[in-house]
Amino acid sequence: MPDSNSSATVQLALDLISRASVTPEDAGCQQAMISRLQVLGFKTESLRFEEVDNVWSRRGNSSPLFAFAGHTDVVPTGPLDQWDSAPFKPEIRDGILYGRGAADMKGSLAAFITACERFITKHPDHKGSIALLITSDEEGPSVNGTVKVVQHLEARQEKIDWCLVGEPSSTNKVGDVIKNGRRGSLGAHLVVQGIQGHVAYPHLAENPIHRVAPLLAELAATEWDQGNAFFPATTFQVSNINAGTGATNVIPGEVEVIFNFRFSTELSAEILQQRVEAMLDQHQLKYNINWNLSGEPFLTPEGELVNAACEAIQELTGYSSVLSTAGGTSDGRFIAPTGAQVLELGPVNATIHKVNECVSTEDLDTLSAIYERIMEKLLT
């Protein structure tokens, strides 16, 4: 555990990690943050939608509005006996902070707060406004979290100009990668109908697994696009196939397939749906398909926010950042459509969602300093 020399950022990270906030629980994390923000003059709205706690906390009323966005919820721990220390009893060993959420993303939340504390102490009359948008629903369904807060803000025409999402974007060292966009995510639940029967009498049945297999092979082999300068090519992946009664001598009556596209700005969800359904029809399948668009692709080109982040990292670390749109989705997908410039900048992501999740304490201090420098560039 830390001694009295631990930084304010590390001490707050330890407090937040010690709260078992598995989705959609917040476990008091947001209140711990609110109490620090109130001292700085932030006005806070606690916005609860069904079982999800959210916070919108803002200091100032004028434009431009710079917002930090993040989540207090974490994924489940997995097998406790595989952890070297209890996931919700954080420990620092050899300069590394271990605990569930250390990298994703309670370390970033702590860095948000301490960066604001230092910045506002130095610049109490900064221009524009600073805000934090915090949810406990990012790791879960993501239906009562950031998306609902954004709708709440849009309804009263409160616009974010620049948004920094604290997702763990870095690869080898803090700040080496900035995510300035994300691919879209389109999922599908496909059910192909056949005719159940005895395996010894296949002429009296119709095996839906056999019928769907050529389609899946074609989908997997298709080049959907070639990507572009900002995005890799669109990818297709089957994540689940389910069929059968459990008996070895029964041809199933239907097969269920779950698949996902991660797509670039070269395509739209509508085009992907049309192409897949045309292929289904070409294979003369009897099917039902339900689509789920969980996020459109977005891109923040080089501009005020990206430039401020790249310059801050260069000045504080001595190395340059790489802009990337790789990886999964984030809550940035809900904020970007409002017209905000959005980027993701956080700790190294090598251990996120893993047993023994961890982050360097030095990286957390560096991250907090980077956040502070970005605010200085944009709001002074």
Disulfide bonds with the S-S distance in Angstrom:
none
